[in-house]
Amino acid sequence: MGAAVGGGEYAITAGEAFIWKSERHEVTLSLTSDGWMVRLMRVGPLMGPPTVEHQVRHKDARLATFDLMGRVGRASNEEEMVRVG
């Protein structure tokens, strides 16, 4: 487990997080003492309180990155289908 991922302005260190937001979802990647945390939450004023749909800790930053990309893809595809429908 490394101390940071990314480089330059996109580096993530302990205590910081990368957050991707949409109207209905929030995906967070953060570095904790136990590893990399990926969390997908359903949010929105009409959806009640924020609900955690997925939360996993990864020891490997690469696996955490793949998980993050998959969660963002899932959340964005669902919104696109609702918009088109």
C-alpha positions as CSV (number, residue, x, y, z in Angstrom):
1,M,0.0,0.0,0.0
2,G,1.5,3.3,-1.1
3,A,1.4,6.7,0.5
4,A,-0.2,8.4,-2.4
5,V,-1.7,7.7,-5.8
6,G,-1.6,9.9,-8.9
7,G,0.7,12.8,-9.5
8,G,0.7,16.5,-9.4
9,E,-2.7,18.0,-8.5
10,Y,-4.4,14.6,-8.6
11,A,-2.4,12.9,-5.9
12,I,-4.4,11.4,-3.1
13,T,-2.7,11.2,0.4
14,A,-4.0,10.1,3.7
15,G,-6.9,12.2,4.9
16,E,-7.9,13.3,1.4
17,A,-10.4,11.9,-1.0
18,F,-11.3,11.9,-4.7
19,I,-15.1,12.5,-5.0
20,W,-17.2,12.1,-8.2
21,K,-20.8,13.5,-7.8
22,S,-23.9,13.4,-9.9
23,E,-27.5,14.3,-9.0
24,R,-28.2,10.8,-7.6
25,H,-24.8,9.3,-6.7
26,E,-21.5,10.1,-5.0
27,V,-18.5,7.9,-5.4
28,T,-15.5,8.5,-3.1
29,L,-11.9,7.1,-3.2
30,S,-9.9,7.8,0.0
31,L,-6.8,6.5,1.6
32,T,-7.2,5.2,5.2
33,S,-4.8,3.5,7.6
34,D,-6.4,0.1,6.5
35,G,-6.1,0.7,2.8
36,W,-8.1,2.3,0.0
37,M,-11.8,2.9,0.6
38,V,-14.2,3.0,-2.3
39,R,-17.8,4.1,-1.4
40,L,-20.8,4.5,-3.6
41,M,-23.7,6.5,-2.0
42,R,-27.2,7.2,-3.3
43,V,-27.9,10.9,-2.6
44,G,-30.5,13.4,-3.5
45,P,-33.1,15.6,-1.9
46,L,-36.0,13.4,-3.0
47,M,-34.3,10.1,-2.2
48,G,-34.2,10.4,1.6
49,P,-31.0,10.3,3.6
50,P,-27.8,9.3,1.8
51,T,-27.6,5.5,1.5
52,V,-24.4,3.5,1.1
53,E,-24.8,1.0,-1.8
54,H,-21.2,-0.2,-1.9
55,Q,-18.3,0.1,0.4
56,V,-15.0,-1.8,0.1
57,R,-11.4,-1.5,1.4
58,H,-8.7,-2.5,-1.0
59,K,-5.0,-3.1,-0.1
60,D,-3.9,-2.5,-3.7
61,A,-4.4,1.0,-5.2
62,R,-4.8,-0.5,-8.6
63,L,-7.8,-2.6,-7.6
64,A,-9.3,0.4,-5.8
65,T,-9.0,2.4,-9.0
66,F,-10.7,-0.3,-11.1
67,D,-13.5,-0.5,-8.5
68,L,-13.9,3.3,-8.5
69,M,-14.1,3.4,-12.3
70,G,-16.7,0.6,-12.3
71,R,-18.8,2.4,-9.7
72,V,-18.7,5.7,-11.6
73,G,-19.6,3.8,-14.8
74,R,-22.6,2.1,-13.1
75,A,-23.8,5.3,-11.5
76,S,-23.5,7.4,-14.7
77,N,-25.1,4.7,-17.0
78,E,-28.1,4.5,-14.7
79,E,-28.6,8.2,-14.9
80,E,-28.3,8.2,-18.6
81,M,-30.9,5.5,-18.9
82,V,-33.4,7.4,-16.7
83,R,-32.8,10.6,-18.8
84,V,-33.4,8.8,-22.1
85,G,-36.4,6.9,-20.7
